[in-house]
């Protein structure tokens, strides 16, 4: 084996190693959005779905025919660095599957400075995530509360009638919708 052929093999190996490292770096950056997309499509981890008004109307027609109800429990919390009081207006509600309903949450800024928060959410049991559809929600955008300000924030939602056909949903009598407010990341000035 000549020195030139050994150098060529080493160069080729180095290029392959560099390409492999770049591919892994690219996958690392793509992992978060791909995982988010996976969760939104499948409802994995209790991720809720976002529905259009037309989808809500179709579900309502199917739900009215089924006539089944389910209990929805509402949960609220805040991260330690968010000086807010945050709670649901009511702790539970019984809704007809497929029919739109509205829940409201109340948030109050207990500090003397404006605070911008963003809400993360999920539902339990996890298998219900793919059937819990939000049409409008305060969680879709950041919320800024002025010092001492109290706001009522609505969530317009429905439970997809397809849940009635899913074996994994058999025996589920209550779905918990849970929100946690976190301080929004301030953009660098």
C-alpha positions in Angstrom: 0.0 0.0 0.0 1.4 3.4 -1.0 1.4 6.5 1.1 -0.8 8.2 -1.5 -3.5 5.5 -1.3 -3.4 5.6 2.5 -3.8 9.4 2.5 -6.8 9.0 0.1 -8.4 6.4 2.3 -7.8 8.7 5.4 -9.3 11.7 3.5 -12.3 9.7 2.4 -12.9 8.4 6.0 -12.6 12.0 7.3 -15.1 13.2 4.8 -17.5 10.4 5.7 -17.1 11.2 9.4 -17.7 14.9 8.8 -20.8 14.2 6.7 -22.1 11.8 9.5 -21.5 14.5 12.1 -23.3 17.1 10.0 -26.2 14.8 9.4 -26.5 14.1 13.2 -26.4 17.9 13.9 -29.2 18.4 11.4 -31.3 15.7 12.9 -30.7 17.2 16.3 -32.1 20.5 15.1 -35.0 18.8 13.3 -35.9 16.6 16.3 -37.9 19.2 18.2 -40.2 20.3 15.3 -40.6 16.7 14.1 -41.5 15.5 17.6 -44.0 18.5 17.9 -45.5 17.6 14.6 -45.8 13.9 15.6 -47.5 14.8 18.9 -50.0 17.1 17.2 -50.9 14.6 14.5 -51.2 11.5 16.8 -52.2 13.2 20.1 -49.2 11.5 21.7 -48.5 12.5 25.3 -51.9 14.1 25.6 -51.3 16.7 22.9 -54.7 18.2 21.9 -55.8 18.9 18.3 -56.7 22.2 16.7 -59.9 22.2 14.7 -61.5 24.5 12.3 -65.1 25.7 12.5 -66.1 23.4 9.7 -64.6 20.4 11.5 -66.5 21.4 14.6 -69.8 21.5 12.7 -69.2 18.0 11.2 -68.4 16.6 14.7 -71.5 18.3 16.1 -73.7 16.5 13.6 -72.2 13.1 14.5 -72.2 13.9 18.2 -75.9 14.9 18.2 -76.7 11.5 16.7 -74.6 9.6 19.3 -76.0 11.5 22.3 -73.2 10.4 24.6 -71.7 12.6 27.3 -68.3 12.8 29.0 -67.0 14.7 32.0 -64.3 17.3 31.4 -62.1 18.4 34.4 -60.2 21.6 34.2 -56.8 22.1 35.8 -54.5 25.2 36.1 -51.1 26.0 37.4 -48.3 28.5 37.0 -44.5 28.1 36.9 -42.6 29.4 40.0 -41.4 32.5 38.2 -44.9 33.6 37.2 -46.5 35.7 39.9 -50.1 35.0 38.7 -53.1 33.5 40.2 -54.6 31.2 37.5 -57.6 28.9 37.9 -60.5 27.5 35.9 -63.9 29.2 36.3 -65.4 25.8 37.1 -63.6 22.6 38.0 -65.7 20.2 35.9 -68.3 20.2 33.2 -70.3 17.4 31.5 -70.4 17.8 27.7 -72.1 16.0 24.9 -69.5 14.3 22.7 -69.1 16.2 19.4 -70.8 19.3 20.6 -68.9 22.6 21.1 -68.5 23.8 24.6 -66.6 26.7 26.2 -64.6 26.8 29.3 -63.0 29.9 30.9 -59.9 30.3 33.0 -59.2 33.3 35.1 -55.7 34.8 35.4 -54.5 37.7 37.6 -51.1 39.3 37.6 -50.2 39.7 41.3 -47.0 41.7 40.6 -46.4 45.4 40.1 -44.9 44.9 36.6 -46.4 43.7 33.3 -45.9 39.9 32.8 -46.2 38.1 29.5 -47.0 34.4 29.8 -47.5 31.5 27.5 -49.6 28.4 28.3 -48.6 24.8 27.8 -51.3 22.3 27.8 -52.2 18.6 27.7 -55.0 16.2 28.4 -55.2 13.1 30.4 -55.6 10.2 29.8 -53.1 10.5 27.0 -55.2 8.5 24.5 -57.8 11.3 24.7 -55.4 13.8 23.2 -56.2 12.9 19.6 -59.9 13.4 20.2 -59.8 16.7 22.2 -60.1 19.5 19.7 -59.7 23.2 20.4 -61.3 25.7 18.1 -60.1 28.8 19.9 -57.8 29.0 22.9 -55.8 31.6 24.9 -53.0 29.1 24.6 -52.5 29.8 20.9 -50.9 33.2 21.7 -48.9 34.8 24.5 -50.9 36.7 27.1 -49.7 40.0 28.7 -51.2 41.0 32.0 -50.7 44.5 33.4 -50.0 44.9 37.2 -53.1 43.8 39.1 -55.0 43.0 35.9 -57.5 40.0 36.0 -58.7 38.5 32.7 -61.2 35.8 31.8 -59.7 33.6 29.0 -62.0 31.3 27.0 -61.3 27.9 25.4 -63.8 26.7 22.7 -63.5 22.9 22.3 -65.2 19.7 21.5 -64.5 16.0 21.9 -64.4 14.2 18.5 -67.2 11.5 18.2 -64.5 9.2 16.7 -63.5 8.6 20.4 -66.6 6.4 20.7 -65.1 4.0 18.1 -61.6 3.7 19.7 -61.1 0.7 21.9 -58.5 2.6 23.9 -61.2 5.1 24.9 -63.6 2.5 26.2 -64.2 3.1 29.9 -62.8 6.7 29.8 -65.4 8.7 31.7 -63.5 11.9 32.3 -60.9 13.9 30.4 -58.7 16.4 32.2 -57.6 19.6 30.4 -54.6 21.0 32.1 -52.7 24.3 31.5 -49.5 25.7 33.0 -48.5 29.3 32.4 -44.8 30.0 31.9 -43.1 33.3 31.6 -42.6 34.1 27.9 -39.1 34.4 26.7 -38.3 38.1 26.2 -36.7 38.9 22.8 -33.2 40.2 23.1 -33.0 44.0 22.6 
